[in-house]
Amino acid sequence: MWKPDPLRKLARNARWMTLYSRAKDMNINLFENRSDFSDIQIIFLQWLETYHYLYTELASQDNKSKLSRRIIEDEIFCDAYLVYDRDIIRKKDGENNLNKIDKVEAMKNINPDLPPRISFKPGI
């Protein structure tokens, strides 16, 4: 049976998103360790980046993709939107110019050896 991912819920939290978006500008450390992150920390950072991207996209003036807060807050809708967004961008920009989804694609490749239980779903 499907259960919500607690890391994704935490990454959608306004406090964590604010800390994440300000961390570089204000030299804030999100974790006690500054390097050698655990697999859980890496996944959490990946979701923070993903949700930062989605909320930035939602706030943009040219949001013609029907993205809504409801989609972002529902994990299944969110996964479907990320696939849809990737496909639309590939059609629009072509296979050689995927600037907008490079971050999302790169997140899947940071640590491909993660156990299946905590890894990203294929195709997202």
Biopython code that builds the backbone (N, CA, C, O; Angstrom):
import numpy as np
from Bio.PDB.StructureBuilder import StructureBuilder

atoms = [
    (1, "MET", "N", (0.829, -1.183, 0.000)),
    (1, "MET", "CA", (0.000, 0.000, 0.000)),
    (1, "MET", "C", (0.875, 1.249, 0.000)),
    (1, "MET", "O", (1.908, 1.295, 0.669)),
    (2, "TRP", "N", (0.458, 2.249, -0.748)),
    (2, "TRP", "CA", (1.214, 3.486, -0.881)),
    (2, "TRP", "C", (1.106, 4.335, 0.383)),
    (2, "TRP", "O", (0.022, 4.512, 0.939)),
    (3, "LYS", "N", (2.248, 4.854, 0.822)),
    (3, "LYS", "CA", (2.277, 5.766, 1.966)),
    (3, "LYS", "C", (3.039, 7.023, 1.557)),
    (3, "LYS", "O", (4.009, 6.943, 0.803)),
    (4, "PRO", "N", (2.607, 8.180, 2.051)),
    (4, "PRO", "CA", (3.336, 9.418, 1.745)),
    (4, "PRO", "C", (4.782, 9.338, 2.241)),
    (4, "PRO", "O", (5.063, 8.745, 3.282)),
    (5, "ASP", "N", (5.671, 9.933, 1.491)),
    (5, "ASP", "CA", (7.091, 9.953, 1.836)),
    (5, "ASP", "C", (7.345, 11.070, 2.853)),
    (5, "ASP", "O", (7.112, 12.240, 2.548)),
    (6, "PRO", "N", (7.820, 10.727, 4.055)),
    (6, "PRO", "CA", (8.046, 11.767, 5.066)),
    (6, "PRO", "C", (9.114, 12.788, 4.660)),
    (6, "PRO", "O", (9.043, 13.944, 5.077)),
    (7, "LEU", "N", (10.099, 12.381, 3.854)),
    (7, "LEU", "CA", (11.118, 13.333, 3.397)),
    (7, "LEU", "C", (10.519, 14.366, 2.454)),
    (7, "LEU", "O", (10.884, 15.541, 2.494)),
    (8, "ARG", "N", (9.597, 13.923, 1.606)),
    (8, "ARG", "CA", (8.948, 14.863, 0.693)),
    (8, "ARG", "C", (8.067, 15.837, 1.471)),
    (8, "ARG", "O", (8.030, 17.029, 1.165)),
    (9, "LYS", "N", (7.366, 15.329, 2.468)),
    (9, "LYS", "CA", (6.522, 16.198, 3.291)),
    (9, "LYS", "C", (7.382, 17.251, 3.993)),
    (9, "LYS", "O", (7.028, 18.429, 4.032)),
    (10, "LEU", "N", (8.500, 16.818, 4.538)),
    (10, "LEU", "CA", (9.416, 17.732, 5.207)),
    (10, "LEU", "C", (9.996, 18.748, 4.217)),
    (10, "LEU", "O", (10.143, 19.923, 4.552)),
    (11, "ALA", "N", (10.322, 18.301, 3.011)),
    (11, "ALA", "CA", (10.892, 19.193, 1.996)),
    (11, "ALA", "C", (9.880, 20.236, 1.524)),
    (11, "ALA", "O", (10.273, 21.311, 1.072)),
    (12, "ARG", "N", (8.593, 19.937, 1.621)),
    (12, "ARG", "CA", (7.548, 20.908, 1.254)),
    (12, "ARG", "C", (7.282, 21.916, 2.363)),
    (12, "ARG", "O", (6.576, 22.901, 2.150)),
    (13, "ASN", "N", (7.834, 21.679, 3.532)),
    (13, "ASN", "CA", (7.623, 22.544, 4.682)),
    (13, "ASN", "C", (8.221, 23.930, 4.411)),
    (13, "ASN", "O", (9.350, 24.044, 3.934)),
    (14, "ALA", "N", (7.453, 24.978, 4.718)),
    (14, "ALA", "CA", (7.885, 26.349, 4.424)),
    (14, "ALA", "C", (9.205, 26.699, 5.114)),
    (14, "ALA", "O", (10.036, 27.396, 4.532)),
    (15, "ARG", "N", (9.404, 26.229, 6.331)),
    (15, "ARG", "CA", (10.646, 26.530, 7.056)),
    (15, "ARG", "C", (11.852, 25.974, 6.312)),
    (15, "ARG", "O", (12.837, 26.684, 6.109)),
    (16, "TRP", "N", (11.782, 24.710, 5.904)),
    (16, "TRP", "CA", (12.911, 24.090, 5.221)),
    (16, "TRP", "C", (13.134, 24.693, 3.842)),
    (16, "TRP", "O", (14.275, 24.866, 3.415)),
    (17, "MET", "N", (12.052, 25.012, 3.148)),
    (17, "MET", "CA", (12.216, 25.629, 1.828)),
    (17, "MET", "C", (12.860, 27.008, 1.951)),
    (17, "MET", "O", (13.687, 27.381, 1.119)),
    (18, "THR", "N", (12.489, 27.759, 2.974)),
    (18, "THR", "CA", (13.098, 29.075, 3.192)),
    (18, "THR", "C", (14.577, 28.934, 3.523)),
    (18, "THR", "O", (15.413, 29.643, 2.963)),
    (19, "LEU", "N", (14.900, 28.016, 4.436)),
    (19, "LEU", "CA", (16.308, 27.789, 4.772)),
    (19, "LEU", "C", (17.100, 27.366, 3.548)),
    (19, "LEU", "O", (18.219, 27.833, 3.335)),
    (20, "TYR", "N", (16.523, 26.487, 2.748)),
    (20, "TYR", "CA", (17.218, 25.999, 1.556)),
    (20, "TYR", "C", (17.475, 27.137, 0.567)),
    (20, "TYR", "O", (18.577, 27.268, 0.034)),
    (21, "SER", "N", (16.455, 27.955, 0.328)),
    (21, "SER", "CA", (16.619, 29.013, -0.662)),
    (21, "SER", "C", (17.563, 30.116, -0.186)),
    (21, "SER", "O", (18.144, 30.823, -1.009)),
    (22, "ARG", "N", (17.722, 30.273, 1.117)),
    (22, "ARG", "CA", (18.608, 31.306, 1.658)),
    (22, "ARG", "C", (19.972, 30.778, 2.096)),
    (22, "ARG", "O", (20.850, 31.561, 2.456)),
    (23, "ALA", "N", (20.152, 29.488, 2.070)),
    (23, "ALA", "CA", (21.372, 28.880, 2.610)),
    (23, "ALA", "C", (22.640, 29.410, 1.957)),
    (23, "ALA", "O", (23.608, 29.712, 2.655)),
    (24, "LYS", "N", (22.657, 29.528, 0.653)),
    (24, "LYS", "CA", (23.870, 29.985, -0.033)),
    (24, "LYS", "C", (24.131, 31.463, 0.223)),
    (24, "LYS", "O", (25.268, 31.865, 0.474)),
    (25, "ASP", "N", (23.076, 32.270, 0.160)),
    (25, "ASP", "CA", (23.243, 33.711, 0.340)),
    (25, "ASP", "C", (23.700, 34.078, 1.746)),
    (25, "ASP", "O", (24.494, 35.000, 1.932)),
    (26, "MET", "N", (23.195, 33.355, 2.722)),
    (26, "MET", "CA", (23.456, 33.716, 4.117)),
    (26, "MET", "C", (24.438, 32.779, 4.809)),
    (26, "MET", "O", (24.645, 32.882, 6.018)),
    (27, "ASN", "N", (25.041, 31.871, 4.056)),
    (27, "ASN", "CA", (26.004, 30.910, 4.591)),
    (27, "ASN", "C", (25.398, 30.101, 5.750)),
    (27, "ASN", "O", (25.989, 29.980, 6.823)),
    (28, "ILE", "N", (24.217, 29.559, 5.502)),
    (28, "ILE", "CA", (23.514, 28.742, 6.486)),
    (28, "ILE", "C", (23.794, 27.277, 6.180)),
    (28, "ILE", "O", (23.741, 26.854, 5.025)),
    (29, "ASN", "N", (24.090, 26.512, 7.215)),
    (29, "ASN", "CA", (24.259, 25.072, 7.048)),
    (29, "ASN", "C", (22.947, 24.394, 7.412)),
    (29, "ASN", "O", (22.412, 24.614, 8.499)),
    (30, "LEU", "N", (22.432, 23.577, 6.513)),
    (30, "LEU", "CA", (21.186, 22.876, 6.777)),
    (30, "LEU", "C", (21.376, 21.717, 7.749)),
    (30, "LEU", "O", (20.450, 21.332, 8.464)),
    (31, "PHE", "N", (22.580, 21.169, 7.767)),
    (31, "PHE", "CA", (22.882, 20.024, 8.622)),
    (31, "PHE", "C", (24.121, 20.332, 9.457)),
    (31, "PHE", "O", (24.879, 21.250, 9.144)),
    (32, "GLU", "N", (24.317, 19.563, 10.514)),
    (32, "GLU", "CA", (25.504, 19.745, 11.340)),
    (32, "GLU", "C", (26.769, 19.416, 10.548)),
    (32, "GLU", "O", (27.787, 20.092, 10.691)),
    (33, "ASN", "N", (26.705, 18.390, 9.724)),
    (33, "ASN", "CA", (27.861, 18.056, 8.892)),
    (33, "ASN", "C", (27.825, 18.914, 7.633)),
    (33, "ASN", "O", (26.759, 19.179, 7.078)),
    (34, "ARG", "N", (28.998, 19.341, 7.192)),
    (34, "ARG", "CA", (29.091, 20.196, 6.004)),
    (34, "ARG", "C", (29.446, 19.415, 4.753)),
    (34, "ARG", "O", (29.391, 19.951, 3.646)),
    (35, "SER", "N", (29.799, 18.188, 4.918)),
    (35, "SER", "CA", (30.131, 17.333, 3.775)),
    (35, "SER", "C", (29.872, 15.889, 4.177)),
    (35, "SER", "O", (29.415, 15.607, 5.285)),
    (36, "ASP", "N", (30.170, 14.996, 3.269)),
    (36, "ASP", "CA", (29.964, 13.574, 3.519)),
    (36, "ASP", "C", (28.531, 13.298, 3.989)),
    (36, "ASP", "O", (28.302, 12.699, 5.040)),
    (37, "PHE", "N", (27.570, 13.761, 3.165)),
    (37, "PHE", "CA", (26.160, 13.620, 3.513)),
    (37, "PHE", "C", (25.711, 12.165, 3.445)),
    (37, "PHE", "O", (26.198, 11.383, 2.628)),
    (38, "SER", "N", (24.786, 11.828, 4.308)),
    (38, "SER", "CA", (24.193, 10.488, 4.283)),
    (38, "SER", "C", (23.232, 10.396, 3.092)),
    (38, "SER", "O", (22.865, 11.406, 2.491)),
    (39, "ASP", "N", (22.840, 9.174, 2.769)),
    (39, "ASP", "CA", (21.893, 8.981, 1.669)),
    (39, "ASP", "C", (20.579, 9.712, 1.941)),
    (39, "ASP", "O", (19.988, 10.282, 1.024)),
    (40, "ILE", "N", (20.127, 9.701, 3.164)),
    (40, "ILE", "CA", (18.885, 10.389, 3.534)),
    (40, "ILE", "C", (19.027, 11.891, 3.332)),
    (40, "ILE", "O", (18.107, 12.534, 2.826)),
    (41, "GLN", "N", (20.156, 12.456, 3.718)),
    (41, "GLN", "CA", (20.379, 13.888, 3.536)),
    (41, "GLN", "C", (20.401, 14.252, 2.054)),
    (41, "GLN", "O", (19.850, 15.278, 1.656)),
    (42, "ILE", "N", (21.029, 13.423, 1.250)),
    (42, "ILE", "CA", (21.091, 13.680, -0.189)),
    (42, "ILE", "C", (19.691, 13.647, -0.797)),
    (42, "ILE", "O", (19.338, 14.518, -1.592)),
    (43, "ILE", "N", (18.905, 12.659, -0.431)),
    (43, "ILE", "CA", (17.538, 12.569, -0.953)),
    (43, "ILE", "C", (16.723, 13.779, -0.500)),
    (43, "ILE", "O", (15.963, 14.348, -1.283)),
    (44, "PHE", "N", (16.885, 14.168, 0.764)),
    (44, "PHE", "CA", (16.175, 15.341, 1.266)),
    (44, "PHE", "C", (16.558, 16.589, 0.478)),
    (44, "PHE", "O", (15.688, 17.380, 0.114)),
    (45, "LEU", "N", (17.832, 16.772, 0.214)),
    (45, "LEU", "CA", (18.283, 17.915, -0.583)),
    (45, "LEU", "C", (17.732, 17.854, -2.006)),
    (45, "LEU", "O", (17.399, 18.884, -2.592)),
    (46, "GLN", "N", (17.640, 16.663, -2.551)),
    (46, "GLN", "CA", (17.072, 16.510, -3.892)),
    (46, "GLN", "C", (15.615, 16.957, -3.916)),
    (46, "GLN", "O", (15.185, 17.649, -4.839)),
    (47, "TRP", "N", (14.858, 16.556, -2.892)),
    (47, "TRP", "CA", (13.456, 16.963, -2.837)),
    (47, "TRP", "C", (13.329, 18.458, -2.560)),
    (47, "TRP", "O", (12.430, 19.102, -3.101)),
    (48, "LEU", "N", (14.197, 19.021, -1.738)),
    (48, "LEU", "CA", (14.171, 20.466, -1.533)),
    (48, "LEU", "C", (14.368, 21.200, -2.850)),
    (48, "LEU", "O", (13.656, 22.164, -3.132)),
    (49, "GLU", "N", (15.315, 20.762, -3.652)),
    (49, "GLU", "CA", (15.568, 21.385, -4.957)),
    (49, "GLU", "C", (14.365, 21.209, -5.884)),
    (49, "GLU", "O", (13.980, 22.144, -6.586)),
    (50, "THR", "N", (13.781, 20.030, -5.888)),
    (50, "THR", "CA", (12.621, 19.779, -6.739)),
    (50, "THR", "C", (11.457, 20.685, -6.361)),
    (50, "THR", "O", (10.842, 21.303, -7.230)),
    (51, "TYR", "N", (11.153, 20.765, -5.071)),
    (51, "TYR", "CA", (10.032, 21.605, -4.641)),
    (51, "TYR", "C", (10.346, 23.088, -4.809)),
    (51, "TYR", "O", (9.447, 23.883, -5.081)),
    (52, "HIS", "N", (11.609, 23.464, -4.648)),
    (52, "HIS", "CA", (11.998, 24.847, -4.923)),
    (52, "HIS", "C", (11.711, 25.171, -6.394)),
    (52, "HIS", "O", (11.152, 26.222, -6.708)),
    (53, "TYR", "N", (12.090, 24.278, -7.270)),
    (53, "TYR", "CA", (11.823, 24.453, -8.700)),
    (53, "TYR", "C", (10.321, 24.575, -8.964)),
    (53, "TYR", "O", (9.890, 25.468, -9.693)),
    (54, "LEU", "N", (9.522, 23.678, -8.370)),
    (54, "LEU", "CA", (8.080, 23.681, -8.616)),
    (54, "LEU", "C", (7.417, 24.951, -8.097)),
    (54, "LEU", "O", (6.588, 25.540, -8.789)),
    (55, "TYR", "N", (7.768, 25.376, -6.897)),
    (55, "TYR", "CA", (7.160, 26.597, -6.360)),
    (55, "TYR", "C", (7.630, 27.833, -7.117)),
    (55, "TYR", "O", (6.864, 28.786, -7.263)),
    (56, "THR", "N", (8.855, 27.841, -7.597)),
    (56, "THR", "CA", (9.323, 28.939, -8.439)),
    (56, "THR", "C", (8.537, 28.964, -9.744)),
    (56, "THR", "O", (8.131, 30.026, -10.215)),
    (57, "GLU", "N", (8.328, 27.796, -10.318)),
    (57, "GLU", "CA", (7.542, 27.677, -11.544)),
    (57, "GLU", "C", (6.101, 28.144, -11.307)),
    (57, "GLU", "O", (5.522, 28.832, -12.148)),
    (58, "LEU", "N", (5.535, 27.774, -10.178)),
    (58, "LEU", "CA", (4.168, 28.180, -9.844)),
    (58, "LEU", "C", (4.063, 29.695, -9.726)),
    (58, "LEU", "O", (3.072, 30.284, -10.157)),
    (59, "ALA", "N", (5.066, 30.322, -9.151)),
    (59, "ALA", "CA", (5.048, 31.768, -8.943)),
    (59, "ALA", "C", (5.382, 32.564, -10.204)),
    (59, "ALA", "O", (5.124, 33.766, -10.259)),
    (60, "SER", "N", (5.946, 31.919, -11.204)),
    (60, "SER", "CA", (6.370, 32.643, -12.403)),
    (60, "SER", "C", (5.164, 33.161, -13.179)),
    (60, "SER", "O", (4.081, 32.577, -13.141)),
    (61, "GLN", "N", (5.374, 34.254, -13.874)),
    (61, "GLN", "CA", (4.305, 34.869, -14.659)),
    (61, "GLN", "C", (3.905, 34.023, -15.860)),
    (61, "GLN", "O", (2.757, 34.071, -16.301)),
    (62, "ASP", "N", (4.825, 33.266, -16.378)),
    (62, "ASP", "CA", (4.541, 32.473, -17.575)),
    (62, "ASP", "C", (4.207, 31.020, -17.243)),
    (62, "ASP", "O", (4.566, 30.109, -17.989)),
    (63, "ASN", "N", (3.521, 30.811, -16.126)),
    (63, "ASN", "CA", (3.111, 29.461, -15.727)),
    (63, "ASN", "C", (1.867, 29.068, -16.525)),
    (63, "ASN", "O", (0.738, 29.264, -16.076)),
    (64, "LYS", "N", (2.092, 28.520, -17.692)),
    (64, "LYS", "CA", (0.987, 28.101, -18.549)),
    (64, "LYS", "C", (0.794, 26.592, -18.499)),
    (64, "LYS", "O", (0.033, 26.034, -19.291)),
    (65, "SER", "N", (1.470, 25.940, -17.586)),
    (65, "SER", "CA", (1.471, 24.487, -17.552)),
    (65, "SER", "C", (0.424, 23.891, -16.627)),
    (65, "SER", "O", (0.434, 22.685, -16.378)),
    (66, "LYS", "N", (-0.476, 24.714, -16.118)),
    (66, "LYS", "CA", (-1.555, 24.243, -15.235)),
    (66, "LYS", "C", (-1.035, 23.726, -13.902)),
    (66, "LYS", "O", (-1.729, 22.972, -13.220)),
    (67, "LEU", "N", (0.162, 24.116, -13.525)),
    (67, "LEU", "CA", (0.699, 23.728, -12.227)),
    (67, "LEU", "C", (-0.085, 24.452, -11.136)),
    (67, "LEU", "O", (-0.388, 25.639, -11.259)),
    (68, "SER", "N", (-0.407, 23.730, -10.075)),
    (68, "SER", "CA", (-1.149, 24.321, -8.961)),
    (68, "SER", "C", (-0.563, 23.826, -7.644)),
    (68, "SER", "O", (0.213, 22.871, -7.605)),
    (69, "ARG", "N", (-0.951, 24.493, -6.583)),
    (69, "ARG", "CA", (-0.512, 24.081, -5.251)),
    (69, "ARG", "C", (-1.006, 22.666, -4.942)),
    (69, "ARG", "O", (-0.315, 21.892, -4.280)),
    (70, "ARG", "N", (-2.193, 22.339, -5.420)),
    (70, "ARG", "CA", (-2.747, 20.995, -5.194)),
    (70, "ARG", "C", (-1.864, 19.922, -5.831)),
    (70, "ARG", "O", (-1.643, 18.863, -5.243)),
    (71, "ILE", "N", (-1.369, 20.195, -7.015)),
    (71, "ILE", "CA", (-0.484, 19.242, -7.696)),
    (71, "ILE", "C", (0.809, 19.074, -6.911)),
    (71, "ILE", "O", (1.291, 17.956, -6.732)),
    (72, "ILE", "N", (1.368, 20.176, -6.444)),
    (72, "ILE", "CA", (2.632, 20.116, -5.712)),
    (72, "ILE", "C", (2.477, 19.336, -4.405)),
    (72, "ILE", "O", (3.376, 18.585, -4.025)),
    (73, "GLU", "N", (1.372, 19.502, -3.732)),
    (73, "GLU", "CA", (1.188, 18.891, -2.420)),
    (73, "GLU", "C", (0.757, 17.428, -2.467)),
    (73, "GLU", "O", (0.820, 16.739, -1.448)),
    (74, "ASP", "N", (0.325, 16.946, -3.613)),
    (74, "ASP", "CA", (-0.051, 15.533, -3.774)),
    (74, "ASP", "C", (1.100, 14.823, -4.478)),
    (74, "ASP", "O", (1.428, 15.161, -5.616)),
    (75, "GLU", "N", (1.714, 13.848, -3.821)),
    (75, "GLU", "CA", (2.918, 13.216, -4.366)),
    (75, "GLU", "C", (2.682, 12.533, -5.711)),
    (75, "GLU", "O", (3.540, 12.589, -6.592)),
    (76, "ILE", "N", (1.550, 11.903, -5.870)),
    (76, "ILE", "CA", (1.267, 11.208, -7.128)),
    (76, "ILE", "C", (1.072, 12.221, -8.252)),
    (76, "ILE", "O", (1.623, 12.055, -9.340)),
    (77, "PHE", "N", (0.292, 13.269, -7.996)),
    (77, "PHE", "CA", (0.108, 14.324, -8.999)),
    (77, "PHE", "C", (1.438, 15.010, -9.301)),
    (77, "PHE", "O", (1.736, 15.341, -10.449)),
    (78, "CYS", "N", (2.229, 15.217, -8.253)),
    (78, "CYS", "CA", (3.527, 15.878, -8.421)),
    (78, "CYS", "C", (4.447, 15.053, -9.316)),
    (78, "CYS", "O", (5.080, 15.595, -10.222)),
    (79, "ASP", "N", (4.525, 13.754, -9.070)),
    (79, "ASP", "CA", (5.353, 12.882, -9.914)),
    (79, "ASP", "C", (4.867, 12.923, -11.358)),
    (79, "ASP", "O", (5.669, 13.001, -12.290)),
    (80, "ALA", "N", (3.550, 12.870, -11.537)),
    (80, "ALA", "CA", (2.989, 12.918, -12.887)),
    (80, "ALA", "C", (3.317, 14.250, -13.553)),
    (80, "ALA", "O", (3.648, 14.287, -14.738)),
    (81, "TYR", "N", (3.228, 15.340, -12.799)),
    (81, "TYR", "CA", (3.543, 16.650, -13.362)),
    (81, "TYR", "C", (5.007, 16.732, -13.778)),
    (81, "TYR", "O", (5.318, 17.273, -14.839)),
    (82, "LEU", "N", (5.912, 16.200, -12.950)),
    (82, "LEU", "CA", (7.330, 16.244, -13.293)),
    (82, "LEU", "C", (7.618, 15.485, -14.584)),
    (82, "LEU", "O", (8.442, 15.920, -15.388)),
    (83, "VAL", "N", (6.954, 14.367, -14.783)),
    (83, "VAL", "CA", (7.106, 13.613, -16.036)),
    (83, "VAL", "C", (6.534, 14.423, -17.194)),
    (83, "VAL", "O", (7.165, 14.545, -18.244)),
    (84, "TYR", "N", (5.339, 14.974, -17.001)),
    (84, "TYR", "CA", (4.697, 15.805, -18.023)),
    (84, "TYR", "C", (5.579, 16.996, -18.380)),
    (84, "TYR", "O", (5.796, 17.284, -19.557)),
    (85, "ASP", "N", (6.083, 17.686, -17.362)),
    (85, "ASP", "CA", (6.927, 18.865, -17.564)),
    (85, "ASP", "C", (8.188, 18.499, -18.338)),
    (85, "ASP", "O", (8.603, 19.223, -19.244)),
    (86, "ARG", "N", (8.784, 17.392, -17.983)),
    (86, "ARG", "CA", (9.985, 16.932, -18.692)),
    (86, "ARG", "C", (9.681, 16.668, -20.166)),
    (86, "ARG", "O", (10.449, 17.057, -21.046)),
    (87, "ASP", "N", (8.565, 16.011, -20.424)),
    (87, "ASP", "CA", (8.205, 15.697, -21.805)),
    (87, "ASP", "C", (7.887, 16.952, -22.613)),
    (87, "ASP", "O", (8.271, 17.049, -23.778)),
    (88, "ILE", "N", (7.196, 17.905, -22.012)),
    (88, "ILE", "CA", (6.879, 19.165, -22.696)),
    (88, "ILE", "C", (8.150, 19.930, -23.021)),
    (88, "ILE", "O", (8.292, 20.473, -24.117)),
    (89, "ILE", "N", (9.065, 19.971, -22.076)),
    (89, "ILE", "CA", (10.323, 20.694, -22.298)),
    (89, "ILE", "C", (11.134, 20.019, -23.398)),
    (89, "ILE", "O", (11.727, 20.698, -24.236)),
    (90, "ARG", "N", (11.164, 18.703, -23.401)),
    (90, "ARG", "CA", (11.910, 17.993, -24.448)),
    (90, "ARG", "C", (11.310, 18.278, -25.817)),
    (90, "ARG", "O", (12.045, 18.461, -26.788)),
    (91, "LYS", "N", (10.009, 18.315, -25.905)),
    (91, "LYS", "CA", (9.373, 18.624, -27.183)),
    (91, "LYS", "C", (9.656, 20.056, -27.595)),
    (91, "LYS", "O", (9.904, 20.334, -28.768)),
    (92, "LYS", "N", (9.618, 20.966, -26.626)),
    (92, "LYS", "CA", (9.806, 22.386, -26.918)),
    (92, "LYS", "C", (11.246, 22.714, -27.278)),
    (92, "LYS", "O", (11.500, 23.388, -28.276)),
    (93, "ASP", "N", (12.176, 22.248, -26.486)),
    (93, "ASP", "CA", (13.581, 22.618, -26.653)),
    (93, "ASP", "C", (14.403, 21.601, -27.441)),
    (93, "ASP", "O", (15.519, 21.905, -27.863)),
    (94, "GLY", "N", (13.878, 20.429, -27.639)),
    (94, "GLY", "CA", (14.639, 19.390, -28.306)),
    (94, "GLY", "C", (15.524, 18.654, -27.314)),
    (94, "GLY", "O", (15.760, 19.133, -26.205)),
    (95, "GLU", "N", (16.000, 17.516, -27.708)),
    (95, "GLU", "CA", (16.789, 16.668, -26.814)),
    (95, "GLU", "C", (18.118, 17.292, -26.393)),
    (95, "GLU", "O", (18.651, 16.934, -25.343)),
    (96, "ASN", "N", (18.662, 18.209, -27.179)),
    (96, "ASN", "CA", (19.983, 18.763, -26.860)),
    (96, "ASN", "C", (19.944, 19.976, -25.948)),
    (96, "ASN", "O", (20.995, 20.433, -25.497)),
    (97, "ASN", "N", (18.749, 20.519, -25.660)),
    (97, "ASN", "CA", (18.665, 21.730, -24.866)),
    (97, "ASN", "C", (17.684, 21.535, -23.723)),
    (97, "ASN", "O", (16.570, 22.058, -23.767)),
    (98, "LEU", "N", (18.080, 20.794, -22.708)),
    (98, "LEU", "CA", (17.207, 20.452, -21.595)),
    (98, "LEU", "C", (17.562, 21.240, -20.336)),
    (98, "LEU", "O", (17.538, 20.688, -19.236)),
    (99, "ASN", "N", (17.887, 22.506, -20.481)),
    (99, "ASN", "CA", (18.356, 23.304, -19.346)),
    (99, "ASN", "C", (17.416, 23.259, -18.154)),
    (99, "ASN", "O", (17.866, 23.152, -17.014)),
    (100, "LYS", "N", (16.131, 23.339, -18.402)),
    (100, "LYS", "CA", (15.175, 23.457, -17.309)),
    (100, "LYS", "C", (15.093, 22.192, -16.474)),
    (100, "LYS", "O", (14.846, 22.271, -15.270)),
    (101, "ILE", "N", (15.294, 21.030, -17.077)),
    (101, "ILE", "CA", (15.165, 19.796, -16.308)),
    (101, "ILE", "C", (16.494, 19.176, -15.943)),
    (101, "ILE", "O", (16.529, 18.093, -15.359)),
    (102, "ASP", "N", (17.586, 19.835, -16.272)),
    (102, "ASP", "CA", (18.897, 19.278, -15.923)),
    (102, "ASP", "C", (19.008, 18.985, -14.438)),
    (102, "ASP", "O", (19.574, 17.961, -14.054)),
    (103, "LYS", "N", (18.477, 19.869, -13.588)),
    (103, "LYS", "CA", (18.576, 19.664, -12.141)),
    (103, "LYS", "C", (17.801, 18.426, -11.708)),
    (103, "LYS", "O", (18.296, 17.616, -10.923)),
    (104, "VAL", "N", (16.583, 18.285, -12.225)),
    (104, "VAL", "CA", (15.759, 17.137, -11.840)),
    (104, "VAL", "C", (16.409, 15.846, -12.327)),
    (104, "VAL", "O", (16.460, 14.863, -11.588)),
    (105, "GLU", "N", (16.909, 15.838, -13.569)),
    (105, "GLU", "CA", (17.566, 14.651, -14.107)),
    (105, "GLU", "C", (18.849, 14.349, -13.338)),
    (105, "GLU", "O", (19.155, 13.188, -13.065)),
    (106, "ALA", "N", (19.593, 15.385, -12.991)),
    (106, "ALA", "CA", (20.850, 15.186, -12.274)),
    (106, "ALA", "C", (20.607, 14.612, -10.889)),
    (106, "ALA", "O", (21.421, 13.840, -10.382)),
    (107, "MET", "N", (19.491, 14.985, -10.277)),
    (107, "MET", "CA", (19.203, 14.484, -8.936)),
    (107, "MET", "C", (19.086, 12.969, -8.934)),
    (107, "MET", "O", (19.498, 12.315, -7.976)),
    (108, "LYS", "N", (18.529, 12.407, -9.999)),
    (108, "LYS", "CA", (18.380, 10.957, -10.055)),
    (108, "LYS", "C", (19.731, 10.273, -10.150)),
    (108, "LYS", "O", (19.876, 9.119, -9.749)),
    (109, "ASN", "N", (20.721, 10.980, -10.680)),
    (109, "ASN", "CA", (22.017, 10.362, -10.943)),
    (109, "ASN", "C", (23.052, 10.625, -9.862)),
    (109, "ASN", "O", (24.176, 10.134, -9.967)),
    (110, "ILE", "N", (22.715, 11.380, -8.832)),
    (110, "ILE", "CA", (23.692, 11.693, -7.786)),
    (110, "ILE", "C", (24.176, 10.431, -7.099)),
    (110, "ILE", "O", (25.376, 10.246, -6.892)),
    (111, "ASN", "N", (23.248, 9.571, -6.751)),
    (111, "ASN", "CA", (23.634, 8.357, -6.053)),
    (111, "ASN", "C", (22.779, 7.196, -6.555)),
    (111, "ASN", "O", (21.813, 6.819, -5.892)),
    (112, "PRO", "N", (23.114, 6.618, -7.715)),
    (112, "PRO", "CA", (22.304, 5.536, -8.267)),
    (112, "PRO", "C", (22.381, 4.243, -7.464)),
    (112, "PRO", "O", (21.612, 3.316, -7.719)),
    (113, "ASP", "N", (23.294, 4.162, -6.498)),
    (113, "ASP", "CA", (23.444, 2.943, -5.705)),
    (113, "ASP", "C", (22.590, 2.925, -4.449)),
    (113, "ASP", "O", (22.739, 2.035, -3.612)),
    (114, "LEU", "N", (21.691, 3.905, -4.306)),
    (114, "LEU", "CA", (20.826, 3.905, -3.132)),
    (114, "LEU", "C", (19.949, 2.661, -3.138)),
    (114, "LEU", "O", (19.572, 2.171, -4.202)),
    (115, "PRO", "N", (19.627, 2.154, -1.970)),
    (115, "PRO", "CA", (18.724, 0.999, -1.916)),
    (115, "PRO", "C", (17.383, 1.358, -2.542)),
    (115, "PRO", "O", (16.950, 2.504, -2.421)),
    (116, "PRO", "N", (16.702, 0.413, -3.212)),
    (116, "PRO", "CA", (15.440, 0.711, -3.879)),
    (116, "PRO", "C", (14.386, 1.307, -2.955)),
    (116, "PRO", "O", (13.523, 2.062, -3.405)),
    (117, "ARG", "N", (14.446, 0.981, -1.687)),
    (117, "ARG", "CA", (13.447, 1.454, -0.730)),
    (117, "ARG", "C", (13.440, 2.975, -0.604)),
    (117, "ARG", "O", (12.392, 3.566, -0.343)),
    (118, "ILE", "N", (14.595, 3.618, -0.784)),
    (118, "ILE", "CA", (14.659, 5.065, -0.623)),
    (118, "ILE", "C", (15.096, 5.787, -1.897)),
    (118, "ILE", "O", (15.369, 6.987, -1.856)),
    (119, "SER", "N", (15.164, 5.096, -3.005)),
    (119, "SER", "CA", (15.602, 5.727, -4.232)),
    (119, "SER", "C", (14.403, 6.361, -4.947)),
    (119, "SER", "O", (13.250, 6.112, -4.595)),
    (120, "PHE", "N", (14.697, 7.170, -5.937)),
    (120, "PHE", "CA", (13.657, 7.785, -6.741)),
    (120, "PHE", "C", (12.972, 6.739, -7.604)),
    (120, "PHE", "O", (13.561, 5.718, -7.959)),
    (121, "LYS", "N", (11.734, 7.009, -7.931)),
    (121, "LYS", "CA", (10.995, 6.113, -8.797)),
    (121, "LYS", "C", (11.517, 6.241, -10.218)),
    (121, "LYS", "O", (11.823, 7.352, -10.649)),
    (122, "PRO", "N", (11.631, 5.152, -10.958)),
    (122, "PRO", "CA", (12.134, 5.231, -12.325)),
    (122, "PRO", "C", (11.228, 6.104, -13.180)),
    (122, "PRO", "O", (10.007, 6.100, -13.025)),
    (123, "GLY", "N", (11.847, 6.848, -14.080)),
    (123, "GLY", "CA", (11.094, 7.640, -15.034)),
    (123, "GLY", "C", (10.721, 9.020, -14.550)),
    (123, "GLY", "O", (10.057, 9.765, -15.270)),
    (124, "ILE", "N", (11.133, 9.379, -13.346)),
    (124, "ILE", "CA", (10.784, 10.713, -12.840)),
    (124, "ILE", "C", (11.976, 11.617, -12.980)),
    (124, "ILE", "O", (11.907, 12.791, -12.615)),
]
sb = StructureBuilder()
sb.init_structure("model")
sb.init_model(0)
sb.init_chain("A")
sb.init_seg("    ")
for serial, (resi, resn, name, xyz) in enumerate(atoms, 1):
    if name == "N":
        sb.init_residue(resn, " ", resi, " ")
    sb.init_atom(name, np.array(xyz, "f"), 0.0, 1.0, " ", f" {name:<3s}", serial, name[0])
structure = sb.get_structure()
